Amino acid sequence: MRNTAALSALLLLAACAQVKEPQGGPKDTAAPRLLSAMPPNGSTGFSDNRIVLHFDERIKLDRVHERLLVSPPLDKMPEVAVSAATDVVITLAAPLREGTTYTFNIGEAVIDLTEGNPASGLTYVLSTGDHVDSLALEGRVEDAFTGLPVADALVLLHDARDTGDVRTAPPAYFTRTAKDGRFRLAHLRGGPMHLAALVDRNGNYRYDLPNEEIAFLDSLVDPRDTVPYRLFLFRPVAAVQFVAAAKVLPERGWQLAMARRASDLTLASLDREGGRTRWWSEWNDTRDTVTLWPSDTTLLAGQRFVVLEGGVPLDTLAYKPTAPMPFNVAVAAKADPASGRWWLECTRPVAAVDPGHARLVVDGTERPWSVAADSIRGRMIGLDLRPKPGQAMELVLFPKAVTAIMGGTNDTTRLNLSAPDPRTLGKLEVDLPADSLAERPGPYIVQLLTTQGGILRQQVLAALPGRVKWEAIPPGSYTLKLVHDRNGDGRWTTGSFEPRMQPERVFLAPDAIMVRAGWVVAHTWRWPIDTP
């Protein structure tokens, strides 16, 4: 008995002395909550320089100079600090304007100490006058080209009675858009105002850089109105041409992004002695980005070149590769969905193709294969091959079948050139009916977009209502996009702030379209009534 009691006591002591990891409870997901403020939220007649916000838990500040938004903007950024673990103290650096309501959007800058939950949506309001302004204005900012919402864009209000605008003066009020592009400007005074949105690259609340995006309304707004506003954000065509970005691709093409649509560009070497490097140009669809491929990369690294457009110098750049060039040239097969013809796309410009190092097999039988010299254009090799539906066709490229201009050959590559079975593809018919008896003059561009945003098919309609039909569509999910091509140039055109011109309107269908193999999908899209 005595030994048993002693043993039990020892086991009890051991259990008490054992150190265990704390189990804890559910993860804290609650945001810090404002319990009180000094002066109280919504106070009037404020003339002090100090504001204290008291929270219900220990907090810390996160990027406060970036995330604290005060509307109207202050002349000098206030000092913001944590006091007594649960208080945020805002010390103003300059007196506030008389008779003005101020909104402190502070929620994203205050997070709890343990889990980092932000006090999202928290605002604090006070007035230096005898009342707090109570009007509001709301809306949504969309990308003018994609039609998608724009998050974290500045939305600005300027008093119409002021002489300045978004280019020259700070706003009377401002806020930022949420993830869904929506915004709400609260505690506003009445009166006509200019409404604009801005992607502010230098943080000065002004539209003053060529790479900033802008949106504006053609008419004045009044916070007394309750209608939500839509703003379409765009980057205007640059006033002058310049090289916006430049990089050397791993395959040694020199990619130049231009400030606006460009004509032919040339390069003049400043350093080369003897010989001459020739360059081949490869432009994107909008002709604002070009990849220049050199005929020879020997001793090219570090050489300086003058970039010219129409003989006019634009910039001086150095050719600086940042990664080793791959040893082999990669080759991929691509087909034109309309004609069914195949071509080969290589990762570098092609110098020659040797059919002796290739094998073409059609329905299990080897066939002779040749490539005409004039079918080789840059990185593309045209193939005079158009397989019949159900016909099996494979092209095998053995090493050295393709030789690049600046060196390098392909590795063994097997390419399936068979025509897809029509039973594995679908058809799509899209009807765009009229919303009234009136015809809407175009032209309009109807585009079928992949989930990555690429254009799979497109068709131009002279007017709406209209109908489009597409065949041989791979199964999958797609989106419809409608562009009102006001100037009829066959592509979307951006806007300008001066002269004031809105970008061409873009509409996205609200629902995705599922194309199934062997099906004819009929879809009706009633386009918006506010189509311009």
C-alpha positions as CSV (number, residue, x, y, z in Angstrom):
1,M,0.0,0.0,0.0
2,R,2.7,2.4,1.0
3,N,4.8,1.6,-2.1
4,T,1.7,2.0,-4.3
5,A,0.9,5.4,-2.9
6,A,4.5,6.6,-3.4
7,L,4.5,5.4,-7.0
8,S,1.2,7.2,-7.7
9,A,2.6,10.4,-6.2
10,L,5.7,10.2,-8.4
11,L,3.6,9.6,-11.5
12,L,1.4,12.6,-10.6
13,L,4.5,14.9,-10.2
14,A,6.0,13.7,-13.5
15,A,2.7,14.5,-15.3
16,C,2.6,18.0,-13.7
17,A,6.2,18.6,-14.6
18,Q,5.8,17.5,-18.3
19,V,6.0,20.5,-20.7
20,K,3.4,20.4,-23.5
21,E,2.9,22.6,-26.5
22,P,-0.1,24.9,-25.9
23,Q,-3.1,23.6,-27.8
24,G,-4.7,27.0,-28.3
25,G,-8.2,27.7,-29.7
26,P,-9.6,28.7,-33.1
27,K,-7.5,31.0,-35.2
28,D,-8.2,34.6,-34.6
29,T,-9.9,36.0,-37.7
30,A,-11.6,39.0,-36.1
31,A,-10.5,42.5,-37.2
32,P,-9.5,45.1,-34.6
33,R,-12.6,47.0,-33.5
34,L,-12.7,50.7,-32.7
35,L,-14.1,51.2,-29.2
36,S,-13.7,54.9,-28.8
37,A,-12.0,58.0,-30.2
38,M,-10.9,61.4,-29.0
39,P,-12.6,63.5,-30.2
40,P,-15.5,61.2,-30.9
41,N,-16.2,60.0,-34.5
42,G,-18.4,62.5,-36.3
43,S,-17.3,65.5,-34.1
44,T,-17.7,69.1,-35.3
45,G,-15.8,72.3,-34.6
46,F,-12.4,70.4,-34.4
47,S,-9.4,72.8,-33.9
48,D,-6.9,70.5,-32.2
49,N,-3.9,68.7,-33.8
50,R,-4.2,65.3,-32.1
51,I,-6.6,62.4,-32.7
52,V,-6.6,59.2,-30.6
53,L,-8.3,56.0,-31.7
54,H,-8.7,53.3,-29.1
55,F,-9.1,49.6,-30.2
56,D,-10.3,46.5,-28.5
57,E,-7.0,44.6,-28.8
58,R,-3.3,45.0,-29.3
59,I,-2.5,46.5,-32.7
60,K,0.3,47.6,-34.9
61,L,0.6,49.7,-38.0
62,D,1.3,48.3,-41.5
63,R,2.6,50.6,-44.3
64,V,0.7,53.5,-42.7
65,H,2.1,56.2,-45.0
66,E,0.9,54.2,-48.0
67,R,-2.4,53.0,-46.7
68,L,-3.7,55.9,-44.6
69,L,-5.9,58.0,-46.9
70,V,-7.3,61.4,-45.8
71,S,-9.9,63.1,-47.9
72,P,-9.6,66.0,-48.7
73,P,-5.8,65.3,-48.8
74,L,-3.7,67.0,-46.2
75,D,-0.9,69.5,-47.1
76,K,1.5,67.5,-44.9
77,M,1.4,63.9,-43.9
78,P,0.5,63.5,-40.2
79,E,2.6,61.5,-37.7
80,V,0.9,58.2,-36.9
81,A,2.1,56.0,-34.0
82,V,0.9,53.3,-31.7
83,S,0.5,54.2,-28.0
84,A,-0.2,51.9,-25.0
85,A,-0.5,48.9,-27.4
86,T,-4.1,49.5,-28.3
87,D,-4.2,53.2,-29.3
88,V,-3.4,54.9,-32.6
89,V,-2.3,58.5,-32.2
90,I,-2.6,60.8,-35.2
91,T,-0.7,64.1,-34.8
92,L,-1.4,66.6,-37.5
93,A,1.5,68.4,-39.1
94,A,-0.5,71.5,-40.2
95,P,-3.8,73.1,-39.4
96,L,-6.9,71.8,-41.2
97,R,-9.0,73.9,-43.4
98,E,-11.9,75.8,-41.9
99,G,-15.5,74.6,-42.5
100,T,-14.3,71.2,-44.0
101,T,-15.3,67.6,-43.3
102,Y,-12.4,65.2,-43.3
103,T,-12.5,61.5,-43.7
104,F,-9.6,59.3,-42.4
105,N,-9.6,56.0,-44.2
106,I,-7.3,54.1,-41.8
107,G,-8.6,50.5,-41.7
108,E,-6.0,48.8,-44.0
109,A,-3.1,50.4,-42.0
110,V,-4.2,49.0,-38.6
111,I,-3.8,45.3,-38.0
112,D,-4.0,43.1,-34.9
113,L,-0.7,42.1,-33.3
114,T,-1.1,38.3,-33.4
115,E,-2.7,37.4,-36.7
116,G,-2.3,40.5,-38.8
117,N,-6.1,41.0,-39.5
118,P,-6.7,44.5,-40.9
119,A,-9.4,46.8,-39.7
120,S,-10.8,46.9,-43.3
121,G,-13.3,49.6,-44.1
122,L,-12.7,51.6,-40.9
123,T,-13.1,55.3,-41.4
124,Y,-13.0,58.2,-38.9
125,V,-14.8,61.5,-39.7
126,L,-14.6,64.9,-38.2
127,S,-15.4,68.5,-39.3
128,T,-13.8,71.8,-38.6
129,G,-17.1,73.4,-39.3
130,D,-20.5,73.3,-37.5
131,H,-21.8,70.2,-39.3
132,V,-20.5,67.0,-41.0
133,D,-21.2,66.8,-44.7
134,S,-23.4,63.8,-45.5
135,L,-23.6,63.5,-49.3
136,A,-22.1,60.5,-51.1
137,L,-21.2,59.4,-54.6
138,E,-20.4,55.9,-55.8
139,G,-19.6,53.9,-59.0
140,R,-17.2,51.5,-60.6
141,V,-13.9,51.8,-62.5
142,E,-13.3,49.4,-65.4
143,D,-10.3,48.9,-67.7
144,A,-11.4,50.4,-71.0
145,F,-9.6,47.6,-73.0
146,T,-10.4,44.5,-71.1
147,G,-13.8,45.5,-69.6
148,L,-12.6,44.1,-66.2
149,P,-12.8,46.0,-62.9
150,V,-9.7,47.9,-61.7
151,A,-8.7,47.6,-58.1
152,D,-6.8,50.2,-56.1
153,A,-7.3,53.0,-58.6
154,L,-7.6,56.6,-57.2
155,V,-11.0,58.1,-57.7
156,L,-10.8,62.0,-57.6
157,L,-13.3,64.8,-57.2
158,H,-12.4,68.3,-58.2
159,D,-14.6,71.3,-57.4
160,A,-15.9,72.7,-60.7
161,R,-15.5,76.2,-59.4
162,D,-11.7,75.8,-59.0
163,T,-9.4,76.7,-61.8
164,G,-7.2,73.6,-61.5
165,D,-8.0,70.1,-62.7
166,V,-6.6,66.5,-62.3
167,R,-3.4,67.6,-64.0
168,T,-2.6,70.6,-61.9
169,A,-4.4,70.6,-58.6
170,P,-4.9,68.2,-55.6
171,P,-8.5,66.8,-55.4
172,A,-11.2,68.1,-53.1
173,Y,-12.0,64.5,-52.3
174,F,-10.6,61.1,-53.2
175,T,-10.7,57.4,-52.4
176,R,-9.5,54.1,-53.8
177,T,-11.4,51.4,-55.6
178,A,-12.1,48.0,-54.0
179,K,-11.2,44.6,-55.6
180,D,-14.4,44.7,-57.7
181,G,-13.6,48.2,-59.0
182,R,-16.3,49.8,-56.9
183,F,-15.8,53.0,-55.0
184,R,-17.8,55.2,-52.6
185,L,-16.9,58.8,-51.8
186,A,-18.7,59.8,-48.6
187,H,-19.2,62.9,-46.5
188,L,-19.2,65.2,-49.5
189,R,-20.6,68.7,-49.8
190,G,-23.0,69.6,-52.6
191,G,-22.2,71.3,-55.9
192,P,-20.9,70.5,-59.4
193,M,-17.6,68.6,-59.5
194,H,-15.3,66.8,-62.0
195,L,-15.0,63.1,-61.5
196,A,-11.9,61.2,-62.6
197,A,-10.0,58.0,-61.9
198,L,-6.2,57.6,-62.0
199,V,-3.4,55.1,-61.7
200,D,-1.0,57.4,-59.9
201,R,2.6,56.3,-60.5
202,N,4.3,59.0,-58.4
203,G,1.8,59.4,-55.6
204,N,1.0,63.1,-56.1
205,Y,-2.7,62.8,-56.9
206,R,-2.1,64.4,-60.3
207,Y,-2.2,63.1,-63.9
208,D,1.3,64.2,-64.9
209,L,3.2,61.1,-66.2
210,P,3.0,59.6,-69.6
211,N,2.7,56.0,-68.2
212,E,-0.3,56.9,-66.0
213,E,-3.8,55.7,-66.8
214,I,-6.8,58.1,-66.6
215,A,-10.6,58.0,-66.7
216,F,-13.0,60.9,-66.8
217,L,-16.6,61.8,-67.3
218,D,-17.6,64.2,-70.1
219,S,-20.1,65.9,-67.8
220,L,-20.1,67.3,-64.3
221,V,-21.4,65.3,-61.3
222,D,-23.2,66.4,-58.2
223,P,-23.2,64.4,-55.0
224,R,-26.9,65.1,-54.6
225,D,-27.4,62.7,-57.6
226,T,-27.9,59.0,-56.7
227,V,-27.0,57.4,-60.0
228,P,-23.8,55.2,-59.9
229,Y,-21.1,56.3,-62.3
230,R,-18.9,54.2,-64.6
231,L,-15.4,55.2,-65.4
232,F,-13.3,53.6,-68.1
233,L,-9.6,53.7,-67.4
234,F,-7.1,54.0,-70.3
235,R,-3.6,55.0,-71.1
236,P,-3.5,57.6,-73.8
237,V,-1.3,57.5,-76.8
238,A,2.0,59.1,-75.8
239,A,2.6,62.6,-77.1
240,V,6.1,61.7,-78.3
241,Q,7.6,58.3,-79.2
242,F,10.2,56.7,-77.0
243,V,11.4,53.3,-75.9
244,A,9.3,52.4,-72.8
245,A,11.2,49.1,-72.0
246,A,13.9,47.0,-73.6
247,K,15.2,43.5,-72.8
248,V,17.2,40.8,-74.5
249,L,15.3,37.5,-74.7
250,P,17.1,34.2,-73.8
251,E,17.0,33.3,-77.6
252,R,18.9,36.6,-78.2
253,G,16.0,38.6,-79.7
254,W,16.0,42.3,-78.6
255,Q,12.5,43.2,-77.5
256,L,11.6,46.9,-77.5
257,A,8.3,48.1,-76.1
258,M,7.4,51.5,-77.6
259,A,5.4,54.3,-76.1
260,R,2.9,54.2,-79.0
261,R,2.3,52.5,-82.4
262,A,5.5,52.7,-84.4
263,S,6.7,52.7,-88.0
264,D,9.8,50.8,-89.0
265,L,12.7,51.0,-86.5
266,T,16.4,50.8,-87.3
267,L,19.5,50.4,-85.2
268,A,22.8,52.2,-85.7
269,S,25.8,50.7,-83.9
270,L,28.1,53.0,-82.0
271,D,30.8,50.4,-81.1
272,R,31.1,47.8,-83.9
273,E,34.3,48.0,-85.9
274,G,34.2,46.1,-89.2
275,G,31.4,43.9,-90.5
276,R,27.7,44.6,-90.1
277,T,25.0,43.1,-88.0
278,R,21.6,42.8,-89.8
279,W,18.4,42.8,-87.9
280,W,15.0,41.2,-88.6
281,S,11.9,42.8,-87.1
282,E,9.0,40.9,-85.6
283,W,6.1,43.1,-84.5
284,N,3.1,42.4,-82.3
285,D,-0.5,42.9,-83.6
286,T,-0.8,46.4,-82.2
287,R,2.7,47.4,-83.5
288,D,3.9,48.9,-80.3
289,T,6.3,46.1,-79.4
290,V,9.0,44.7,-81.7
291,T,11.5,41.9,-81.3
292,L,14.7,42.6,-83.3
293,W,16.7,39.5,-84.2
294,P,20.4,39.8,-85.0
295,S,22.2,38.0,-87.8
296,D,25.2,37.4,-85.5
297,T,25.6,37.5,-81.8
298,T,29.4,37.4,-81.8
299,L,30.8,40.2,-79.6
300,L,27.3,41.7,-79.6
301,A,26.9,41.8,-75.8
302,G,27.5,45.3,-74.4
303,Q,27.4,47.0,-77.7
304,R,25.5,50.3,-77.9
305,F,23.0,51.2,-80.5
306,V,21.0,54.3,-81.5
307,V,17.3,53.4,-82.0
308,L,15.8,55.4,-84.9
309,E,12.3,55.7,-86.2
310,G,12.0,57.2,-89.7
311,G,15.6,58.3,-89.4
312,V,14.9,60.2,-86.1
313,P,17.0,59.1,-83.1
314,L,14.8,58.0,-80.2
315,D,17.3,56.5,-77.6
316,T,20.7,55.0,-77.1
317,L,20.6,51.4,-75.7
318,A,23.1,48.7,-74.9
319,Y,22.5,45.1,-75.9
320,K,22.8,43.2,-72.6
321,P,21.8,39.5,-72.4
322,T,21.0,38.4,-68.9
323,A,20.7,34.6,-69.4
324,P,22.6,31.9,-71.4
325,M,21.2,31.2,-74.8
326,P,19.6,27.7,-75.0
327,F,21.7,25.2,-76.9
328,N,18.9,23.9,-79.1
329,V,16.3,25.5,-81.3
330,A,12.8,24.5,-80.2
331,V,10.2,23.9,-82.9
332,A,6.4,23.8,-82.5
333,A,3.6,23.0,-85.1
334,K,0.7,25.4,-85.4
335,A,-2.4,25.3,-87.7
336,D,-4.6,28.0,-89.2
337,P,-8.1,27.2,-87.9
338,A,-9.7,28.6,-91.1
339,S,-7.6,26.9,-93.8
340,G,-6.3,23.9,-91.8
341,R,-2.8,24.5,-93.2
342,W,0.2,23.9,-90.8
343,W,3.4,25.9,-90.2
344,L,6.4,25.5,-87.9
345,E,7.3,28.1,-85.4
346,C,10.9,28.2,-84.2
347,T,12.3,30.0,-81.2
348,R,14.9,31.7,-83.4
349,P,15.0,33.0,-87.0
350,V,15.7,30.1,-89.4
351,A,18.6,30.0,-91.8
352,A,18.0,26.6,-93.5
353,V,15.9,23.4,-93.3
354,D,17.4,20.1,-94.3
355,P,14.6,17.6,-95.3
356,G,17.2,14.8,-95.3
357,H,17.1,15.1,-91.5
358,A,13.3,14.7,-91.3
359,R,10.6,12.1,-91.9
360,L,7.0,12.7,-92.9
361,V,4.6,9.8,-92.2
362,V,1.1,9.9,-93.5
363,D,-1.3,7.1,-92.4
364,G,1.7,4.9,-91.6
365,T,3.5,5.5,-94.9
366,E,6.6,7.6,-95.2
367,R,6.2,10.3,-97.8
368,P,8.8,12.7,-99.4
369,W,9.0,16.1,-97.8
370,S,10.6,19.4,-98.9
371,V,10.5,23.0,-97.9
372,A,10.6,25.9,-100.4
373,A,13.2,28.5,-99.6
374,D,10.7,31.3,-99.9
375,S,8.5,29.6,-97.3
376,I,11.0,30.4,-94.6
377,R,10.2,33.8,-93.0
378,G,11.9,34.8,-89.8
379,R,11.0,32.2,-87.2
380,M,8.3,30.6,-89.4
381,I,8.5,27.7,-91.8
382,G,5.5,27.4,-94.1
383,L,4.3,23.8,-94.8
384,D,2.3,22.9,-97.9
385,L,0.4,20.4,-95.9
386,R,-3.3,20.3,-95.2
387,P,-4.3,16.9,-93.9
388,K,-7.8,15.5,-94.5
389,P,-10.1,14.9,-91.5
390,G,-9.2,11.7,-89.9
391,Q,-5.9,11.4,-91.7
392,A,-2.9,10.6,-89.5
393,M,0.2,12.8,-90.2
394,E,3.4,13.0,-88.3
395,L,6.6,15.0,-89.0
396,V,9.8,13.9,-87.2
397,L,12.6,16.4,-87.2
398,F,15.9,14.7,-86.4
399,P,18.9,16.8,-85.1
400,K,20.1,19.4,-87.6
401,A,16.9,19.5,-89.6
402,V,16.5,23.2,-88.7
403,T,19.4,25.6,-88.4
404,A,19.1,29.0,-86.9
405,I,20.7,32.1,-88.3
406,M,22.6,33.0,-85.2
407,G,23.6,29.4,-84.5
408,G,22.0,26.4,-83.0
409,T,20.0,23.4,-84.3
410,N,17.0,21.5,-83.2
411,D,16.9,18.3,-81.1
412,T,14.8,15.3,-82.1
413,T,11.2,16.6,-82.3
414,R,8.0,14.7,-83.1
415,L,5.1,16.9,-84.4
416,N,1.5,15.7,-84.9
417,L,0.1,17.3,-88.0
418,S,-3.2,15.4,-88.1
419,A,-6.4,17.2,-88.8
420,P,-8.7,17.1,-85.7
421,D,-11.7,14.9,-86.0
422,P,-14.7,17.2,-86.6
423,R,-16.6,15.2,-84.0
424,T,-14.2,16.5,-81.4
425,L,-15.0,20.1,-82.2
426,G,-18.0,22.3,-81.7
427,K,-19.9,25.1,-83.4
428,L,-21.0,28.4,-81.9
429,E,-23.7,30.7,-83.2
430,V,-24.1,34.0,-81.4
431,D,-27.2,36.2,-81.9
432,L,-27.0,39.9,-80.8
433,P,-30.6,41.0,-81.0
434,A,-31.7,44.7,-81.0
435,D,-32.8,46.3,-77.7
436,S,-35.1,48.6,-79.7
437,L,-36.3,49.1,-83.2
438,A,-33.4,51.4,-84.0
439,E,-30.3,50.0,-85.7
440,R,-27.0,50.7,-84.0
441,P,-24.4,51.7,-86.6
442,G,-21.0,50.2,-86.2
443,P,-18.7,48.7,-87.1
444,Y,-18.6,46.3,-84.1
445,I,-15.9,43.7,-83.5
446,V,-17.2,40.5,-81.9
447,Q,-14.4,38.4,-80.3
448,L,-14.3,34.9,-78.8
449,L,-11.8,34.9,-75.9
450,T,-10.1,32.0,-74.2
451,T,-9.9,31.7,-70.5
452,Q,-6.4,33.3,-70.7
453,G,-7.8,36.3,-72.6
454,G,-6.5,35.4,-76.0
455,I,-8.6,36.0,-79.1
456,L,-9.6,32.6,-80.7
457,R,-11.9,34.1,-83.3
458,Q,-13.3,37.5,-84.2
459,Q,-15.8,38.9,-86.7
460,V,-16.7,42.4,-87.8
461,L,-20.4,43.4,-87.9
462,A,-21.4,46.6,-89.8
463,A,-24.2,47.3,-87.3
464,L,-26.2,45.8,-84.5
465,P,-28.3,43.7,-84.4
466,G,-26.2,41.0,-85.9
467,R,-25.2,37.3,-85.8
468,V,-21.9,35.5,-86.0
469,K,-21.2,31.8,-86.7
470,W,-17.9,30.0,-85.9
471,E,-17.1,26.4,-86.7
472,A,-14.3,24.0,-85.5
473,I,-14.1,25.4,-82.0
474,P,-12.2,23.3,-79.5
475,P,-14.3,22.3,-76.5
476,G,-13.9,24.6,-73.5
477,S,-15.1,27.7,-71.8
478,Y,-15.1,31.0,-73.6
479,T,-16.0,34.6,-73.1
480,L,-17.6,37.1,-75.7
481,K,-16.2,40.6,-76.1
482,L,-17.8,43.4,-78.1
483,V,-15.7,46.4,-79.3
484,H,-17.5,49.4,-80.7
485,D,-14.9,50.3,-83.4
486,R,-15.9,53.9,-83.9
487,N,-13.1,54.8,-86.3
488,G,-13.4,51.6,-88.2
489,D,-9.7,50.7,-88.1
490,G,-10.4,47.1,-87.1
491,R,-9.0,47.4,-83.6
492,W,-9.7,48.9,-80.2
493,T,-8.6,52.6,-79.9
494,T,-7.6,54.3,-76.7
495,G,-8.8,57.7,-75.6
496,S,-7.1,61.0,-74.8
497,F,-7.5,63.6,-72.0
498,E,-6.6,66.6,-74.2
499,P,-8.3,66.8,-76.6
500,R,-11.0,65.0,-74.5
501,M,-11.9,61.8,-76.2
502,Q,-13.3,58.7,-74.6
503,P,-11.8,55.3,-75.5
504,E,-13.8,53.0,-77.7
505,R,-16.3,51.1,-75.6
506,V,-15.8,47.5,-74.8
507,F,-18.5,45.1,-73.5
508,L,-18.0,41.6,-71.9
509,A,-20.8,39.1,-71.9
510,P,-21.8,38.4,-68.3
511,D,-21.8,34.6,-68.7
512,A,-19.2,32.2,-70.0
513,I,-20.0,30.0,-73.0
514,M,-19.3,26.2,-72.8
515,V,-18.5,24.7,-76.2
516,R,-18.9,20.9,-76.4
517,A,-17.6,18.4,-78.9
518,G,-20.1,17.7,-81.6
519,W,-22.6,20.3,-80.4
520,V,-23.9,23.4,-82.1
521,V,-24.2,26.0,-79.3
522,A,-26.7,28.8,-79.9
523,H,-26.2,31.8,-77.6
524,T,-28.1,35.0,-77.4
525,W,-26.3,38.1,-76.0
526,R,-28.5,41.1,-75.4
527,W,-25.9,43.8,-75.4
528,P,-26.2,46.7,-72.9
529,I,-28.7,49.5,-73.6
530,D,-26.1,52.1,-73.0
531,T,-24.0,51.0,-76.0
532,P,-22.8,54.2,-77.6
